[in-house]
Amino acid sequence: GTRGTTAPGLPYVEEFIAPAGNWLLGGDLEVLKPIKYNDGLDHYRLSPKQLRKEFDRRQADAVFAFQLRNPVHNGHALLMNDTRRRLLEMGYKNPILLLHPLGGFTKADDVPLDVRMEQHSKVLEDGVLDPETTIVAVFPSPMHYAGPTEVQWHAKARVNAGANFYIVGRDPAGMGHPTEKRDLYDPDHGKKVLSMAPGLEKLNILPFRVAAYDTVAKKMAFFDPSRSKDFLFISGTKMRTYARTGENPPDGFMCPGGWEVLVKHYERLQAEEATPAAVSA
């Protein structure tokens, strides 16, 4: 089916699909008014119509979308700022970035949405991304971890919102195989599928340039294979481990304000986990 495996351990399947029983309903959905979550983040949940209106208000002549489910580090920012530079070189006058974090279900070890949104706001406050040319909005879809099938939904939803450029990385919407030591999907299939998918002819796919921590320049930089030993790759898992253990990442990995948000989140988690043990003792 969608994921190419029936192995146990697929997050969305185990959380929602398997417990639903033998029948699942599908079809058109008629929504009479916007859904409110009342979690303090509703002002970020802009509809496609609202996003298009905001792009018009800012007089955007190009919109490039970036989806993520992790906090923004300086490698992400490098990629987004470099994309804007490339669009300006192509002749666009006012390219606008749609920073569109996924706001629905994510795996238990992913950073929660409210923490991510606070972190994203610090990235703009610290000037890592320019608030004048960046729109931050929540994409309320759940994360299915369904690889090349799911990435078509991600891309088409952004077309509906007015984007005409979409940044796609390695293994989009992917994850490790739940029972085998390999990726669940071919890491290049997402990009290939998007280049062939019906309905995406007007969307320009921008390949994700790989950024890593340059230990010589002491900042995030695009990976240079000719001096690969100088680069340190810090995965999402490694980043969360740093924050959880109170260890600082290398200088230049993330803006200080954004990093502080993550550290405080994990301190709160550890305090909550320690409380029941203290009571039982």
C-alpha positions as CSV (number, residue, x, y, z in Angstrom):
1,G,0.0,0.0,0.0
2,T,1.0,3.6,0.7
3,R,4.0,2.7,2.8
4,G,5.2,-0.5,1.1
5,T,5.2,-2.5,4.3
6,T,2.9,-4.0,6.9
7,A,5.7,-4.2,9.5
8,P,4.7,-3.1,13.0
9,G,6.1,0.2,14.3
10,L,4.7,2.7,11.8
11,P,3.8,5.7,14.0
12,Y,0.7,7.0,12.3
13,V,-0.6,3.5,11.5
14,E,-0.3,2.4,15.1
15,E,-1.7,5.6,16.6
16,F,-4.8,6.0,14.4
17,I,-5.3,3.5,11.6
18,A,-4.9,0.1,13.4
19,P,-7.1,1.0,16.4
20,A,-9.9,2.2,14.0
21,G,-11.0,-1.4,13.3
22,N,-11.9,-2.9,9.9
23,W,-13.6,0.2,8.3
24,L,-12.2,3.6,7.4
25,L,-14.3,6.3,5.8
26,G,-13.2,8.5,2.9
27,G,-14.7,11.2,0.7
28,D,-15.4,14.9,0.4
29,L,-15.5,16.9,3.6
30,E,-17.6,20.0,3.9
31,V,-16.4,22.3,6.6
32,L,-18.7,25.2,7.4
33,K,-16.3,27.3,9.4
34,P,-12.5,27.3,10.3
35,I,-11.5,24.7,12.9
36,K,-10.2,26.3,16.1
37,Y,-7.8,24.4,18.3
38,N,-7.8,27.0,21.1
39,D,-4.1,26.2,21.9
40,G,-2.7,29.7,21.5
41,L,-1.5,28.9,17.9
42,D,-4.7,29.4,15.9
43,H,-3.3,32.8,14.5
44,Y,-0.6,30.7,12.7
45,R,-3.1,28.4,11.0
46,L,-3.7,30.4,7.9
47,S,-5.9,28.9,5.2
48,P,-4.7,28.8,1.6
49,K,-6.9,31.9,0.9
50,Q,-5.5,33.8,3.8
51,L,-1.9,32.9,2.7
52,R,-2.5,34.1,-0.9
53,K,-3.9,37.3,0.5
54,E,-0.8,37.8,2.6
55,F,1.5,37.1,-0.3
56,D,-0.5,39.8,-2.3
57,R,-0.2,42.2,0.6
58,R,3.6,41.8,0.6
59,Q,3.7,42.1,-3.2
60,A,5.4,38.7,-3.6
61,D,6.4,37.8,-7.2
62,A,7.6,34.4,-6.1
63,V,6.8,32.2,-3.1
64,F,9.1,29.4,-2.0
65,A,7.8,26.9,0.6
66,F,9.8,25.0,3.1
67,Q,8.2,22.3,5.3
68,L,9.8,21.0,8.4
69,R,8.9,19.1,11.6
70,N,12.1,20.0,13.5
71,P,13.4,23.3,15.0
72,V,15.1,25.6,12.5
73,H,18.9,25.4,12.8
74,N,21.4,27.6,10.9
75,G,21.7,25.0,8.1
76,H,18.0,25.3,7.3
77,A,18.4,29.1,7.4
78,L,21.4,28.9,5.1
79,L,19.4,26.9,2.6
80,M,16.4,29.2,2.8
81,N,18.4,32.4,2.5
82,D,20.4,30.9,-0.4
83,T,17.2,30.0,-2.2
84,R,16.0,33.6,-1.9
85,R,19.4,34.7,-3.3
86,R,19.0,32.3,-6.3
87,L,15.5,33.6,-7.0
88,L,16.7,37.2,-7.0
89,E,19.4,36.2,-9.4
90,M,16.7,34.6,-11.7
91,G,15.1,38.0,-11.9
92,Y,12.4,37.9,-9.2
93,K,12.1,41.2,-7.3
94,N,10.5,40.1,-4.0
95,P,10.6,36.3,-3.3
96,I,8.7,35.5,-0.1
97,L,9.5,32.4,2.1
98,L,6.6,30.4,3.4
99,L,8.0,28.6,6.5
100,H,5.3,26.0,6.9
101,P,6.0,23.7,9.8
102,L,3.8,20.6,10.1
103,G,1.3,21.0,12.9
104,G,-0.6,17.6,13.1
105,F,0.5,14.3,14.6
106,T,4.2,13.6,14.8
107,K,6.3,10.8,16.4
108,A,6.5,10.8,20.2
109,D,10.2,11.8,20.1
110,D,9.6,14.8,17.8
111,V,9.6,18.3,19.4
112,P,6.0,19.4,20.1
113,L,4.4,22.1,17.9
114,D,4.1,24.8,20.6
115,V,7.9,24.5,21.4
116,R,8.8,24.6,17.7
117,M,6.7,27.7,17.0
118,E,8.3,29.5,19.9
119,Q,11.7,28.4,18.6
120,H,10.8,29.6,15.0
121,S,9.8,33.0,16.4
122,K,13.2,33.4,18.1
123,V,14.9,32.6,14.7
124,L,13.1,35.6,13.2
125,E,13.7,37.7,16.3
126,D,17.4,37.0,16.1
127,G,17.4,38.0,12.4
128,V,18.5,34.5,11.2
129,L,15.5,34.7,8.8
130,D,14.2,38.1,7.7
131,P,10.7,38.8,9.1
132,E,10.0,41.1,6.2
133,T,10.4,38.3,3.7
134,T,9.2,35.3,5.7
135,I,5.7,34.2,6.6
136,V,5.4,31.6,9.3
137,A,2.2,29.5,9.3
138,V,1.2,26.1,10.6
139,F,0.4,23.4,8.1
140,P,-2.2,21.4,10.2
141,S,-1.7,18.1,8.5
142,P,-0.6,15.0,10.5
143,M,2.7,13.4,9.6
144,H,2.0,10.0,8.0
145,Y,5.7,9.1,7.4
146,A,4.5,7.8,4.0
147,G,7.4,9.0,1.9
148,P,7.0,9.6,-1.8
149,T,3.2,9.3,-1.6
150,E,2.8,11.8,1.2
151,V,5.2,14.3,-0.3
152,Q,2.8,14.8,-3.3
153,W,0.2,15.9,-0.7
154,H,2.7,18.2,0.9
155,A,3.6,19.8,-2.4
156,K,0.0,20.1,-3.8
157,A,-1.2,21.7,-0.6
158,R,1.5,24.4,-1.0
159,V,0.5,25.0,-4.6
160,N,-3.1,25.6,-3.4
161,A,-1.6,28.2,-0.9
162,G,0.1,30.1,-3.7
163,A,3.6,28.6,-3.7
164,N,5.4,28.2,-7.0
165,F,8.7,26.9,-5.6
166,Y,9.1,24.0,-3.2
167,I,12.3,22.9,-1.4
168,V,12.6,19.1,-1.3
169,G,15.3,17.3,0.6
170,R,16.6,13.8,0.9
171,D,14.0,11.2,1.9
172,P,11.0,13.6,2.3
173,A,8.3,12.3,4.7
174,G,10.5,9.3,5.3
175,M,11.7,7.4,8.4
176,G,13.9,4.4,9.2
177,H,12.3,1.0,8.6
178,P,10.6,0.0,11.9
179,T,12.1,-3.5,12.0
180,E,15.1,-3.5,9.6
181,K,18.3,-1.5,9.6
182,R,17.6,0.6,6.5
183,D,15.5,3.6,5.3
184,L,11.9,2.7,4.7
185,Y,12.0,4.5,1.3
186,D,14.6,5.2,-1.4
187,P,15.9,8.6,-0.3
188,D,15.7,10.0,-3.9
189,H,12.2,8.7,-4.8
190,G,10.4,11.8,-3.3
191,K,12.1,14.2,-5.7
192,K,11.6,11.8,-8.7
193,V,7.9,11.4,-7.9
194,L,7.3,15.1,-7.6
195,S,8.9,15.7,-11.0
196,M,6.4,13.3,-12.6
197,A,3.2,13.8,-10.5
198,P,0.1,15.1,-12.3
199,G,-1.1,18.5,-11.1
200,L,2.4,19.7,-10.1
201,E,3.5,21.0,-13.5
202,K,3.4,24.6,-12.3
203,L,5.5,23.9,-9.2
204,N,9.3,24.3,-9.5
205,I,11.1,21.7,-7.4
206,L,14.2,23.0,-5.7
207,P,16.6,20.3,-4.5
208,F,17.7,20.5,-0.9
209,R,21.5,21.4,-0.8
210,V,23.1,19.5,2.0
211,A,24.4,21.7,4.9
212,A,26.6,20.5,7.8
213,Y,28.7,22.1,10.5
214,D,32.0,23.3,9.1
215,T,34.5,22.8,12.0
216,V,37.0,25.0,10.3
217,A,34.8,28.0,9.6
218,K,32.8,27.2,12.8
219,K,29.4,27.7,11.2
220,M,26.8,25.8,9.2
221,A,27.9,25.6,5.5
222,F,27.1,23.7,2.4
223,F,28.9,20.4,2.4
224,D,32.1,20.3,0.4
225,P,33.0,16.7,-0.5
226,S,36.6,17.7,-1.2
227,R,37.2,18.3,2.5
228,S,34.5,16.0,4.0
229,K,36.6,15.4,7.2
230,D,36.0,19.1,8.2
231,F,32.2,18.7,8.4
232,L,30.1,17.5,11.2
233,F,26.6,16.2,10.5
234,I,24.2,16.9,13.4
235,S,21.0,14.9,12.9
236,G,17.6,15.7,14.5
237,T,18.2,12.9,17.0
238,K,21.7,14.2,17.8
239,M,20.3,17.8,18.2
240,R,17.6,16.5,20.6
241,T,20.2,14.6,22.6
242,Y,22.3,17.7,23.0
243,A,19.3,19.6,24.3
244,R,18.1,16.8,26.6
245,T,21.5,16.3,28.2
246,G,22.2,20.1,28.6
247,E,25.2,19.9,26.2
248,N,25.6,22.9,23.9
249,P,25.9,22.2,20.2
250,P,28.9,23.8,18.4
251,D,28.8,27.6,18.1
252,G,27.0,28.6,15.0
253,F,24.7,25.6,14.8
254,M,21.6,27.4,16.0
255,C,20.8,31.0,17.2
256,P,21.1,31.2,21.0
257,G,17.5,32.3,21.5
258,G,16.2,29.3,19.6
259,W,18.5,26.9,21.4
260,E,17.4,28.2,24.8
261,V,13.8,27.4,23.9
262,L,14.7,23.7,23.3
263,V,16.8,23.4,26.4
264,K,14.0,24.7,28.6
265,H,11.6,22.3,26.9
266,Y,13.7,19.3,27.8
267,E,14.3,20.6,31.3
268,R,10.5,20.8,31.8
269,L,10.2,17.3,30.5
270,Q,12.8,15.9,32.8
271,A,11.2,17.7,35.8
272,E,7.8,16.1,34.9
273,E,9.4,12.7,34.6
274,A,11.2,13.0,37.9
275,T,8.1,14.1,39.9
276,P,6.2,10.7,40.0
277,A,9.4,9.0,41.1
278,A,9.9,11.5,43.9
279,V,6.3,11.0,45.1
280,S,6.5,7.2,45.1
281,A,9.8,7.3,47.0
